[in-house]
Amino acid sequence: MRDFLYSEVANFYNEQNFPSNPELAIEVGEQLCVQLLEPLHATFGRIAIRSAYRSCNVNQLGNQKNHNCSRNEINYGRHIWDHLDSEGCKGATACIVIPWFTDKYSNGVDWKSLAFWIHDNLPYSEMEFFDGKGLCSFNLSWNERPKRTISSWIGGKRKIDPDSFNRPEYYQGFPLLLRDI
């Protein structure tokens, strides 16, 4: 939970980043871990968390200061784990980097290969990819009512329809999903 609560924005502006509803934050954080992050860790090795939980105050400050934070209402059930989203659903998001894939990405492997592998193997809700200084970082979301959407800022903002691709062709040579660490 300490990794999830860490916030560069909160530290820079000397703000607290603690949930107002810790029980809900822990519940959805556990789902994010069990359903998505732990299987990724078991399969690909270490995962670096760039950003995860944000309190309403920290997220609003990040939005006002142009630190790539969406408005609070958009981030409920995403980075703001302790509030339900606009549809009344629980959810959580973490911005992560998978070093195993970063090496491949820096050698020209398409970001969609990782997106399609996750799409075909894990119960995610949303994925949003960023180049992130060559790291291929991405937001990965769990939601009790998954949306199953993929978008990217790499090469311009766009959503993609995974069903319009031959997905397994993209991730040939990727490891099989492992569930146990």
C-alpha positions as CSV (number, residue, x, y, z in Angstrom):
1,M,0.0,0.0,0.0
2,R,3.0,2.3,0.6
3,D,3.9,2.2,-3.1
4,F,0.3,2.9,-4.1
5,L,0.1,6.0,-1.7
6,Y,3.4,7.5,-2.9
7,S,2.8,10.7,-5.0
8,E,5.3,13.0,-6.5
9,V,2.7,15.7,-6.7
10,A,1.8,15.3,-3.0
11,N,5.4,15.4,-2.0
12,F,6.3,18.4,-4.1
13,Y,3.3,20.4,-2.7
14,N,3.6,19.0,0.8
15,E,0.1,17.5,0.6
16,Q,-1.2,14.3,2.4
17,N,-2.2,11.5,0.1
18,F,-4.4,9.3,2.4
19,P,-7.8,7.8,1.6
20,S,-10.9,9.3,3.2
21,N,-12.5,5.8,2.9
22,P,-9.6,3.5,3.7
23,E,-11.8,0.4,3.6
24,L,-12.9,1.0,0.1
25,A,-9.4,1.9,-1.1
26,I,-8.0,-1.3,0.4
27,E,-10.8,-3.4,-1.1
28,V,-10.3,-2.1,-4.6
29,G,-6.5,-2.0,-4.3
30,E,-6.7,-5.7,-3.4
31,Q,-8.7,-6.4,-6.5
32,L,-6.3,-4.5,-8.7
33,C,-3.4,-6.5,-7.2
34,V,-5.1,-10.0,-7.3
35,Q,-6.7,-9.6,-10.7
36,L,-4.1,-7.7,-12.6
37,L,-0.8,-6.8,-10.9
38,E,0.1,-10.1,-9.3
39,P,-0.5,-12.1,-12.5
40,L,1.6,-9.6,-14.4
41,H,4.4,-9.8,-11.8
42,A,4.3,-13.6,-11.8
43,T,4.5,-13.7,-15.6
44,F,6.9,-10.8,-16.5
45,G,8.8,-10.2,-13.2
46,R,9.1,-6.9,-11.5
47,I,6.6,-4.1,-12.1
48,A,7.3,-0.5,-11.4
49,I,4.4,1.6,-10.1
50,R,4.6,5.2,-11.3
51,S,1.3,6.4,-9.9
52,A,-1.7,4.7,-8.3
53,Y,-4.0,6.0,-5.5
54,R,-4.6,9.8,-5.3
55,S,-6.7,11.5,-2.7
56,C,-9.3,14.0,-4.0
57,N,-7.1,16.9,-2.9
58,V,-3.9,15.6,-4.5
59,N,-5.7,14.7,-7.8
60,Q,-7.4,18.2,-7.9
61,L,-4.0,19.9,-7.2
62,G,-2.4,17.8,-10.0
63,N,-5.2,18.8,-12.4
64,Q,-4.9,22.5,-11.5
65,K,-1.1,22.5,-11.8
66,N,-1.3,20.6,-15.2
67,H,0.5,17.5,-13.9
68,N,-1.5,15.1,-16.2
69,C,-4.3,14.4,-13.7
70,S,-7.9,14.4,-15.0
71,R,-10.6,16.1,-13.1
72,N,-11.7,14.4,-9.9
73,E,-15.1,13.3,-11.4
74,I,-13.3,11.5,-14.2
75,N,-10.8,9.8,-11.8
76,Y,-13.4,8.5,-9.3
77,G,-13.1,4.7,-9.4
78,R,-9.8,5.1,-11.3
79,H,-6.9,6.9,-9.5
80,I,-9.3,8.0,-6.8
81,W,-9.9,4.6,-5.4
82,D,-12.1,5.6,-2.4
83,H,-15.0,7.1,-4.5
84,L,-17.3,5.2,-6.8
85,D,-17.3,6.1,-10.5
86,S,-20.1,7.9,-12.3
87,E,-21.9,4.6,-12.7
88,G,-21.7,3.7,-9.0
89,C,-19.0,1.1,-9.5
90,K,-15.8,0.4,-7.5
91,G,-12.5,0.6,-9.3
92,A,-8.8,1.3,-9.1
93,T,-6.0,2.3,-11.5
94,A,-2.2,2.2,-11.4
95,C,0.2,3.6,-13.9
96,I,2.9,1.0,-14.3
97,V,6.0,0.0,-16.3
98,I,6.9,-3.6,-17.0
99,P,10.7,-3.6,-17.4
100,W,10.6,-6.9,-19.3
101,F,8.5,-5.2,-22.0
102,T,10.4,-1.8,-21.8
103,D,13.5,-3.5,-23.3
104,K,11.4,-5.0,-26.1
105,Y,9.6,-1.7,-26.7
106,S,12.9,0.2,-26.9
107,N,13.9,-2.3,-29.6
108,G,10.9,-1.5,-31.7
109,V,8.2,-3.9,-30.5
110,D,4.7,-2.4,-30.8
111,W,3.0,-1.3,-27.6
112,K,-0.1,-3.1,-28.9
113,S,1.6,-6.5,-28.3
114,L,1.5,-5.9,-24.5
115,A,-2.0,-4.5,-24.7
116,F,-3.3,-7.5,-26.7
117,W,-1.6,-10.0,-24.4
118,I,-3.3,-8.3,-21.4
119,H,-6.6,-8.2,-23.3
120,D,-6.5,-11.9,-24.0
121,N,-5.3,-13.0,-20.5
122,L,-6.6,-10.6,-17.8
123,P,-9.9,-9.1,-16.6
124,Y,-8.8,-5.5,-16.9
125,S,-11.3,-2.6,-17.4
126,E,-9.2,0.1,-19.1
127,M,-5.6,0.4,-20.5
128,E,-4.1,3.7,-21.6
129,F,-0.6,3.7,-23.0
130,F,2.0,6.5,-22.9
131,D,5.5,6.6,-24.3
132,G,6.8,7.9,-21.0
133,K,10.4,8.7,-22.0
134,G,10.7,5.4,-23.9
135,L,9.3,3.3,-21.0
136,C,5.9,2.4,-22.5
137,S,4.2,3.2,-19.2
138,F,0.4,2.6,-19.0
139,N,-2.6,3.1,-16.8
140,L,-4.1,-0.3,-16.0
141,S,-7.6,-0.3,-14.3
142,W,-9.7,-2.8,-12.5
143,N,-13.4,-2.1,-12.2
144,E,-16.3,-4.2,-10.9
145,R,-18.0,-3.6,-14.2
146,P,-15.1,-3.8,-16.7
147,K,-15.2,-1.5,-19.8
148,R,-12.5,-3.4,-21.7
149,T,-11.2,-0.4,-23.5
150,I,-7.7,0.3,-24.9
151,S,-6.3,3.7,-25.8
152,S,-2.9,5.2,-26.4
153,W,-1.2,8.6,-26.6
154,I,1.7,6.9,-28.5
155,G,1.6,8.4,-32.0
156,G,-1.4,10.6,-31.1
157,K,-4.5,10.0,-28.9
158,R,-6.6,7.2,-30.1
159,K,-8.8,4.3,-29.0
160,I,-8.3,0.9,-30.7
161,D,-10.7,-1.9,-31.2
162,P,-8.8,-5.1,-30.3
163,D,-11.2,-7.2,-32.2
164,S,-10.1,-5.6,-35.5
165,F,-6.6,-7.1,-35.1
166,N,-5.1,-10.6,-35.2
167,R,-4.0,-10.2,-31.5
168,P,-2.0,-13.4,-30.9
169,E,0.2,-12.5,-33.9
170,Y,1.3,-9.4,-32.0
171,Y,2.5,-11.2,-28.9
172,Q,4.3,-14.3,-30.3
173,G,7.1,-15.2,-28.0
174,F,5.5,-13.7,-24.9
175,P,5.4,-16.0,-21.8
176,L,2.3,-17.9,-20.8
177,L,0.2,-16.3,-18.1
178,L,1.4,-17.4,-14.6
179,R,-0.9,-16.9,-11.6
180,D,1.3,-17.8,-8.7
181,I,4.3,-15.8,-7.5
